[in-house]
């Protein structure tokens, strides 16, 4: 896993998303939906920034122009038709320009392709449980915050690839360019499954199954966290998704039902071998 860390940290850094110190922008988009969310955020700034500046300038002008010392006799104007029309029609037009792409984005979020894989994610205090609803051999496991003492055993000593308070012992593994249906629920209190690079955020409510989906288009490791305050260890409930090739996923899934630790080791060995071949080719 140490070599995997080097691979993710050097060769595909843009494809492995996690929070960065002093980060002010979104994480690099790994799905088409997230790319649309990033576009929409930048699009709205073309309206938000001018409106904010306009209001600030207008307030400053009013405070200076109509202060008591400069305007001892206040105006008694109570109505202005032109102003009424402008401040009614203007916001309506702006809202239309915001509403149309917003509805298009919502439509895309709720119009997934036919899913090829269904995974159930259950939130516990304070970890996640995953159940793959595919194949004859059931694959289910818990994903718990990685402890420093376990890093050498699991081969996850590279803190760049497996960051502190974000890395887990068992990542969710999914194939690249595959539509994944995600069923989210809770086992005790309300949690929230959030993966920023995928544009996914869904509450995990006890007794209810909420459905969302994603289609990761770039291989790599992606990190998220529970986004609903759920108790004293809420901050220690990370989410990690490992996106791999279809062949690597098939190999991992075939072995995971019988030997989960061995399946992760085999997956890592395959990635290690591919990296060595790429380095030799360069």
N, C-alpha and C positions, 0 to 999 in steps of 0.2 A: 504493500500500500504506500510505502514511502516513495517508490518510483511513480506511482499514480499521482501522488502529490506534485512531483516535479512536472509530470505531464500536464496536469491541470493548471499549475502555476505558470508554466512557460509556454507550452505549445498552444493551449486553448484558453488562455486567461479570459478572453472576451466571452467565452461560452460557459464560464463558471461564475455564477452570480451570487453575491453575498453583500451585506451591508458594508460600507466603507466609512472610515473616520471622516467626519464633517461632510458627509454626502448630502447634496442639495437636490439631486436629480433622481429619477427612477433608476432601478437596476437595469442593466442591458436586457432588452426584450428577447425572450426565447420562444415566443409564440406569436401568431398573427394577431390575436386579440390584444396582446400587450403592445404590439407595434401601433395598433389603432388607438389605444389608450394614450400612448406617448404623443402621437400626432395630435390627438384632441386636446391634450394638455397644452401643447405649444400653440395650437390654434386659438384657444381661449385667451392666452396671454395677449394676443393682438387686440383683444377687446378690453381685458382687465386693466392693462397698463395705461392705455390712453384715457380710459374713464377715470381711473384713480388720479392721474396727473391733472386732468381737467377739473375734477372736483376740488383738488388741493389748490389749484390756481384760482378757481372761482371763489373759494372760501377766503383765500388771502386777499383777493381784490375787494370783496365785500367788507372784510374787517378793516381794511385800510381806507377804502373810498367812503364808506358810510360810518366811520367811527364818529363819536360824539363831537370831538374837537374839529373835525373837518366837515361835519354835516349837522350844524346846530339845529336846523329846522328839518325834521324828518319828513320824508315823503308820505303822503296819505293814499298812495296808489293801492287799490284793492283788487284789481283785475287787469289781465293783459292777455288778449286772445291769442296772439302769436306765441307767447311763452307757453300757454296752456297746450297749444297744438304741438309745439316742439317737444315738450317734455312728456307728451303722451305717445306720439308717433315714433320718436327716437327710440325709447326703450322697447317698444313693440317690435321694431325692425331688428334691433340688436338681439332680442330674445329669439326671433325666428332664425337668425343666422346661427345661434347656439343650439336651438332645439333640433333642427334638421339633422346635423351630424351626430347629435347626442342620441336621437332615436335610431339612427342607422347603427351606431355602436351597440346599443341595447339589443337591437334585432340580431346582430351578429353574435352577441354573447349568449343569446337564447336560441340559436339556430345551429347546433353542432352537426358535424357529419355523423354518419352511422358509426357508433363506437365499436372498436375492435377489442377493447379490453375494459373490464369493469373492476374497480378496486373500492372496497369499503374502508373508510378511515374513521376510527372511533377514538374520540378524545377522552382521556382519563386524567385524573389528578396524579402525576403530571407527566404524561407521556402519550404517545400515539400508538394505536394498534392498527395493523393493515391486514386485510383479507382479500386475496385475489380470487375473484369469482370466475375462474377459467380452468379448464383442464380437469382430468380425473383426480389427480392427486392435489388435495387442497394445500394452498400455500398461505400461511398466516403467521405473523410475528409481531412483536412489540418493537418500537423504536424509541430508545431511551437516550437522554443526554449522555454524550461520551465523557467518561471520567478520565482525568489525567493518568491515573494508575493503570487504566486499560489500554492506553495508546500503544505501548510497545507490543502487547499481545495481539492487538488487532492490526498492527502495522500502520497506525494513523498518527505518526509523530510529526508529520509535516503540518504545522499550524496554519500555513497559507492555504492549503487545500482543505484542511479540516480545522476550521477556526474554533477558538475557545468560545464556549457557550452556544455554538451553532451546530457543531458536528454531533453525530449520533452513532450508536453502535451498529444499527442496521438501517440503511437507507431504503426508501421506496425505489425500486428499479423498474423503469419503463422503457420501451423501445422508441427510438426517434421517429418522427413523422407518423405517429400513430395516435388516433383520437382515443383518449382515455376518459371513460365515464367515472366520475368520482362520487361515491355516496358517502355523505358526511353525517355522523351522528355523535352523540355524547353518551357517556356511561354514568355520569354523576351530576356535574354542573354544566353550565354553558361554556363551551370552548369555541374557538374559531380557527379554521384551517386557512392559512394565508401563505401564498407563494407569490411574492411580488413580481418576479421575472416572468411568470406565466399569466399575470393579470387575474389571479384566482384568489377569492376570499369568500368563504362560506361558513356560517355559524354551525357549530356542532351542538344540537339541542337534544337533550335526553328524551327518548320516546318518539323522536321524529327523525326521518331520513331526508336530508336535503341533498339535491343533486346538482352537480356542476360538471365541467369538463375542461380538458386542455389538450393541446396538440403541440408538443415540444418539437422545435425544428432544428435544435442545435444540441449536440451531445455535450455532456459535462455534468458537474455537480451544482445543484441549485439549493439555496437555503431560504427558509422562511421561519415563522414563529407563530405560536398561538397568539391571536390578536383580540382576545376577549379575557379580561381579568377574571381569573378562575381560582384564586387562592394564593397562598403564600409562595408557592413555587411556580407561579405563572411565568416568570422570566426565564425559567429553566425547562421550557417545553418546546424545543426547536423542531423544525420540519426539514428533512433533507431528501431530495429526489435526485437519483442518479439516472441520467438519460444516456442510453447506450444504443449500439446498433441492433438491428433485429436479430442477427445471428448470435450476438453476445447475450441478448435477452433470452432467446430460446434455450441456450445452454444453461444460463443461470436458473431459469424457471424449472427446467427439467430436473435439476439437482436440488433445488431449494426445498421441495416437498419432503425429501428424505434427509438431507444434510444441509441445513441453512448455512452454518459457518463454512463448510466446504464449498458451497455454491459461491459465496462471496470471495473466497480465496481463488477459486477457478476463474471468476470474472476478472479479478485483479491481475492474475497471471496472464490472461489473454490480452488485456490492455497493455501490460508490461511488454509482452512480446511484440505487439503492434508498434509500440513506441520505439523499441530497439531497431525494428526494420526501417521505420521512417528516418531515424537518426542515421543509420548506416547509408540509406539512400541519398541523404544530403551530403 
